């Protein structure tokens, strides 16, 4: 099963809003090393506008509100002017999804969650590794106030937002992911420097009378097969490690809650028998759901999966480093 992903970034200045515009619309004076430029023509808007900037769209929205209220919008010095929302999914699901339907449902969710008039722009990027949507949303409330907290203030609202998006994406077989997860984005590039000296040890040897082109293709096939094999193992280990870590901390929170409840019962002992019985039964149910053995089990699993993850990730990084060096050597030879 793949996963859906929702990321939000606060935008507090018009300068940062302009930077988002330049990135999302691939302005000519900006470089994008992660973009396949030949595919940029496939990018398309879900919320289309004349050729104006995000700043123009935001000012128009503010002006419309001021026309309704008859007074300027109150903006604090550090007010959130807009959110940039990125919506995407696991790369492994790219071939399985109906992208057009996925785009349609994402736009429907954005409008329902934030209000149609607040969705200033939504553009689909097809020129990167995985299709994704960049949406610009301004936090204007139903009573025409600029207030980001009404939409995303506090953990409860953010959890609710993620839950809502996860439910909307279930129809595509995408999972919301773990609540209370402490996981961050994986950056396997950090391994490359540590294993850069190891690549010559595992590359296949060039055979006698083998042309440079044939050798290059054979090495590319070797690296690709190795990387594909390790990639699924790495992702699986990352996921299992994250699940164990999250489960461990969730149980730990429940255990701390049980201890506090125990102290509370001790304080009230002898004063309110009904309350004691009620709370004691609650305590028993919590302890039954945790159990010391379960805590030890999750901790042991976390240690084991971290060890296995490292054993799988390093060979994968070696393969990638090999490919990088080979490409660099070939480029240098071509220049000569």
Wavefront OBJ file of the C-alpha trace (Angstrom):
o trace
v 0.000 0.000 0.000
v 1.210 3.498 -0.833
v 0.908 6.623 1.259
v -0.545 10.055 0.656
v 1.375 13.098 1.813
v 0.289 16.615 2.753
v 2.872 19.274 3.581
v 2.158 22.893 4.500
v 4.467 25.890 4.587
v 3.549 29.268 6.055
v 4.178 32.307 3.866
v 4.494 35.580 5.781
v 6.056 37.946 3.230
v 5.317 38.935 -0.351
v 8.957 38.172 -1.174
v 8.590 34.540 -0.157
v 5.312 34.355 -2.047
v 7.139 35.514 -5.180
v 9.804 32.828 -4.691
v 7.060 30.201 -4.600
v 5.636 31.600 -7.822
v 9.017 31.465 -9.575
v 9.560 27.851 -8.529
v 6.071 26.614 -9.310
v 5.895 28.270 -12.729
v 9.517 27.528 -13.682
v 10.545 31.110 -14.259
v 13.315 31.355 -16.869
v 15.738 33.173 -14.554
v 15.643 30.392 -11.954
v 17.499 27.057 -12.078
v 15.892 23.782 -11.020
v 18.451 20.933 -10.837
v 15.810 18.403 -9.733
v 13.537 19.072 -12.727
v 13.372 17.172 -16.022
v 13.040 20.209 -18.282
v 11.742 18.145 -21.221
v 8.661 17.258 -19.129
v 7.899 20.789 -17.917
v 5.453 21.216 -20.785
v 3.272 18.597 -19.040
v 2.784 20.801 -15.966
v -0.729 22.239 -15.822
v -2.971 24.398 -13.648
v -6.045 23.081 -11.859
v -7.039 26.582 -10.811
v -6.229 28.667 -13.861
v -5.580 32.399 -13.923
v -4.384 35.040 -16.356
v -0.603 35.568 -16.359
v -0.430 37.263 -12.957
v 1.710 36.533 -9.909
v 0.666 35.046 -6.588
v 1.026 38.518 -5.107
v -1.534 39.875 -7.566
v -3.959 37.065 -6.730
v -3.536 37.603 -2.994
v -4.106 41.350 -3.269
v -7.231 40.742 -5.335
v -8.586 38.382 -2.672
v -7.881 40.955 0.047
v -9.557 43.689 -2.016
v -12.650 41.523 -2.523
v -12.925 40.973 1.239
v -12.473 44.674 1.951
v -15.243 45.488 -0.523
v -17.556 43.204 1.462
v -16.595 44.416 4.940
v -16.020 48.059 4.047
v -12.753 48.149 6.017
v -9.121 47.063 5.553
v -8.103 43.542 6.545
v -6.264 43.493 9.846
v -2.797 42.020 9.341
v -0.459 41.458 12.246
v 3.234 42.087 11.667
v 3.959 38.338 11.567
v 0.647 37.317 10.003
v 0.479 34.273 7.750
v -0.561 35.679 4.379
v -0.899 32.307 2.699
v -0.034 28.622 2.868
v 1.818 26.691 0.215
v 0.348 23.193 0.316
v 2.076 20.291 -1.413
v 0.002 17.164 -2.077
v 1.595 13.972 -3.342
v 1.843 10.196 -2.867
v 4.329 7.314 -2.791
v 6.310 7.091 -6.028
v 5.602 3.355 -6.172
v 1.918 4.127 -6.829
v 2.535 6.311 -9.900
v 1.565 3.594 -12.381
v -1.458 2.466 -10.352
v -3.258 5.799 -9.955
v -5.690 7.521 -12.256
v -3.818 10.833 -12.127
v -6.695 12.859 -13.583
v -9.100 11.528 -10.955
v -6.483 12.069 -8.235
v -6.086 15.718 -9.318
v -9.863 16.206 -9.327
v -10.297 14.807 -5.804
v -7.388 16.835 -4.439
v -8.846 20.062 -5.787
v -12.247 19.140 -4.375
v -10.657 18.534 -0.954
v -8.763 21.850 -1.022
v -11.903 23.842 -1.815
v -13.962 22.057 0.825
v -11.287 22.390 3.502
v -10.213 26.004 2.937
v -13.031 27.561 0.911
v -13.116 27.835 -2.873
v -12.323 31.557 -2.941
v -9.263 31.009 -0.750
v -7.645 28.577 -3.188
v -5.716 31.121 -5.233
v -3.738 28.690 -7.342
v -3.145 24.968 -7.839
v -0.604 23.620 -10.301
v 0.397 20.031 -11.041
v 4.097 19.277 -11.532
v 4.763 16.380 -13.884
v 8.453 17.151 -14.431
v 9.812 15.742 -11.167
v 10.110 12.203 -9.796
v 6.482 11.904 -8.631
v 3.450 13.935 -9.768
v 2.393 16.431 -7.109
v 0.309 19.550 -6.587
v 1.443 22.949 -5.334
v -1.509 24.962 -4.022
v -1.489 28.515 -2.694
v -4.229 29.108 -0.134
v -4.948 32.236 1.891
v -6.481 31.767 5.383
v -9.559 34.012 5.159
v -12.247 32.822 7.596
v -16.003 32.655 6.982
v -16.380 35.970 8.815
v -13.731 37.576 6.566
v -10.772 37.621 8.969
v -7.177 36.786 8.061
v -6.486 34.083 10.643
v -4.264 31.073 9.971
v -4.900 29.643 13.447
v -8.547 29.049 12.598
v -7.349 26.549 9.982
v -4.172 25.019 11.399
v -3.683 26.278 14.967
v -2.571 23.575 17.402
v -1.850 19.867 17.052
v -5.518 18.879 17.159
v -6.356 20.915 14.049
v -3.306 19.632 12.190
v -4.196 16.031 13.089
v -7.745 16.689 11.908
v -6.439 18.153 8.652
v -4.224 15.128 8.012
v -7.099 12.771 8.900
v -9.419 14.571 6.505
v -6.905 14.352 3.664
v -6.183 10.705 4.421
v -9.888 9.871 4.262
v -10.218 11.685 0.930
v -7.344 9.644 -0.539
v -8.529 6.214 0.650
v -10.407 5.719 -2.606
v -7.004 5.521 -4.343
v -5.682 2.904 -1.933
v -3.443 5.476 -0.239
v -2.897 5.387 3.509
v -2.695 8.437 5.761
v 0.388 7.148 7.529
v 1.186 7.030 11.226
v -0.167 9.496 13.746
v 2.374 10.977 16.168
v 5.169 9.826 13.863
v 8.605 11.281 14.572
v 9.877 10.377 11.122
v 11.481 12.990 8.862
v 12.146 12.966 5.139
v 14.798 10.438 4.195
v 17.929 11.804 2.602
v 19.998 8.841 1.481
v 22.549 11.227 -0.007
v 24.078 11.600 3.456
v 25.454 8.068 3.048
v 27.264 8.794 -0.198
v 30.226 10.608 1.295
v 30.834 7.779 3.771
v 31.045 5.119 1.069
v 32.616 7.082 -1.794
v 35.892 5.165 -1.416
v 34.220 1.776 -1.679
v 32.833 1.783 -5.215
v 35.908 0.390 -7.025
v 35.691 -2.777 -4.937
v 32.314 -3.910 -6.268
v 32.103 -2.684 -9.877
v 32.268 -5.505 -12.448
v 35.615 -5.694 -14.241
v 35.899 -4.612 -17.835
v 36.385 -7.655 -20.053
v 39.043 -7.976 -22.730
v 38.045 -6.529 -26.088
v 34.871 -5.056 -24.515
v 34.079 -1.645 -25.980
v 33.626 1.347 -23.737
v 29.944 1.627 -24.693
v 29.262 -2.059 -23.979
v 31.046 -1.824 -20.643
v 29.088 1.285 -19.729
v 25.757 -0.423 -20.497
v 26.725 -3.533 -18.527
v 27.728 -1.485 -15.477
v 24.540 0.565 -15.704
v 22.488 -2.642 -15.754
v 24.457 -3.996 -12.791
v 23.890 -0.840 -10.756
v 20.231 -0.579 -11.713
v 19.457 -4.162 -10.715
v 21.305 -3.768 -7.452
v 19.662 -0.458 -6.655
v 16.168 -1.739 -7.447
v 16.674 -4.741 -5.195
v 17.964 -2.665 -2.304
v 15.501 0.182 -2.762
v 12.463 -1.850 -1.767
v 14.361 -3.293 1.206
v 15.395 0.172 2.362
v 11.887 1.588 2.123
v 10.485 -1.414 3.971
v 13.042 -1.086 6.749
v 12.423 2.650 7.046
v 8.704 2.065 7.359
v 9.024 -0.737 9.912
v 11.508 1.250 11.965
v 9.182 4.246 11.975
v 6.186 2.111 12.949
v 8.048 0.546 15.879
v 9.342 3.908 17.076
v 5.898 5.490 16.866
v 4.203 2.560 18.596
v 6.807 2.612 21.352
v 6.261 6.320 22.079
v 2.487 5.935 21.941
v 2.640 3.142 24.515
v 5.055 5.178 26.610
v 2.557 8.051 26.707
v -0.167 5.656 27.859
v 2.148 4.245 30.520
v 2.869 7.732 31.889
v -0.870 8.400 31.909
v -1.395 5.217 33.938
v 1.196 6.314 36.509
v -0.485 9.708 36.912
v -3.827 7.978 37.336
v -2.349 5.725 39.998
v -1.090 8.769 41.929
v -4.490 10.394 41.618
v -6.184 7.301 43.077
v -3.729 7.246 45.950
v -4.535 10.864 46.801
v -8.271 10.207 46.817
v -8.128 6.837 48.580
v -10.632 6.744 51.418
v -12.521 9.850 50.331
v -14.641 8.844 47.334
v -15.085 5.098 46.900
v -17.133 5.302 43.685
v -14.534 7.520 42.020
v -11.758 5.191 43.156
v -13.477 2.147 41.662
v -14.142 3.926 38.374
v -10.611 5.227 37.998
v -9.037 1.975 39.157
v -10.934 0.047 36.472
v -9.703 2.584 33.928
v -6.157 2.036 35.160
v -6.496 -1.733 34.793
v -7.754 -1.396 31.221
v -4.825 0.863 30.325
v -2.268 -1.475 31.882
v -3.899 -4.423 30.144
v -3.481 -2.620 26.836
v 0.200 -1.936 27.483
v 1.924 -4.609 29.510
v 5.597 -4.454 30.407
v 6.363 -7.237 27.933
v 4.900 -5.203 25.066
v 7.088 -2.232 25.938
v 10.190 -4.448 25.925
v 9.042 -6.060 22.668
v 8.667 -2.756 20.823
v 12.001 -1.495 22.150
v 13.749 -4.693 20.974
v 12.091 -4.511 17.556
v 13.192 -0.894 17.179
v 16.822 -1.830 17.887
v 16.718 -4.802 15.483
v 15.132 -2.829 12.637
v 17.586 0.054 13.049
v 20.476 -2.434 12.724
v 18.921 -4.113 9.667
v 18.106 -0.748 8.085
v 21.749 0.324 8.316
v 22.915 -2.980 6.815
v 20.606 -2.521 3.820
v 21.037 1.230 3.300
v 24.827 1.260 3.075
v 25.036 -1.222 0.150
v 22.347 0.773 -1.623
v 24.360 3.945 -1.123
v 27.478 2.205 -2.439
v 25.649 1.316 -5.635
v 24.498 4.896 -6.073
v 27.989 6.251 -5.465
v 29.336 3.864 -8.073
v 26.864 5.112 -10.621
v 27.696 8.750 -9.877
v 31.426 8.164 -10.317
v 30.937 6.188 -13.514
v 28.789 8.946 -15.022
v 31.379 11.539 -14.024
v 34.234 9.528 -15.580
v 32.316 9.099 -18.816
v 31.536 12.830 -18.978
v 35.213 13.644 -18.494
v 36.215 11.202 -21.250
v 33.675 12.719 -23.621
v 35.089 16.191 -22.973
v 38.586 14.955 -23.796
l 1 2 3 4 5 6 7 8 9 10 11 12 13 14 15 16 17 18 19 20 21 22 23 24 25 26 27 28 29 30 31 32 33 34 35 36 37 38 39 40 41 42 43 44 45 46 47 48 49 50 51 52 53 54 55 56 57 58 59 60 61 62 63 64 65 66 67 68 69 70 71 72 73 74 75 76 77 78 79 80 81 82 83 84 85 86 87 88 89 90 91 92 93 94 95 96 97 98 99 100 101 102 103 104 105 106 107 108 109 110 111 112 113 114 115 116 117 118 119 120 121 122 123 124 125 126 127 128 129 130 131 132 133 134 135 136 137 138 139 140 141 142 143 144 145 146 147 148 149 150 151 152 153 154 155 156 157 158 159 160 161 162 163 164 165 166 167 168 169 170 171 172 173 174 175 176 177 178 179 180 181 182 183 184 185 186 187 188 189 190 191 192 193 194 195 196 197 198 199 200 201 202 203 204 205 206 207 208 209 210 211 212 213 214 215 216 217 218 219 220 221 222 223 224 225 226 227 228 229 230 231 232 233 234 235 236 237 238 239 240 241 242 243 244 245 246 247 248 249 250 251 252 253 254 255 256 257 258 259 260 261 262 263 264 265 266 267 268 269 270 271 272 273 274 275 276 277 278 279 280 281 282 283 284 285 286 287 288 289 290 291 292 293 294 295 296 297 298 299 300 301 302 303 304 305 306 307 308 309 310 311 312 313 314 315 316 317 318 319 320 321 322 323 324 325 326 327 328 329 330 331 332 333 334 335 336
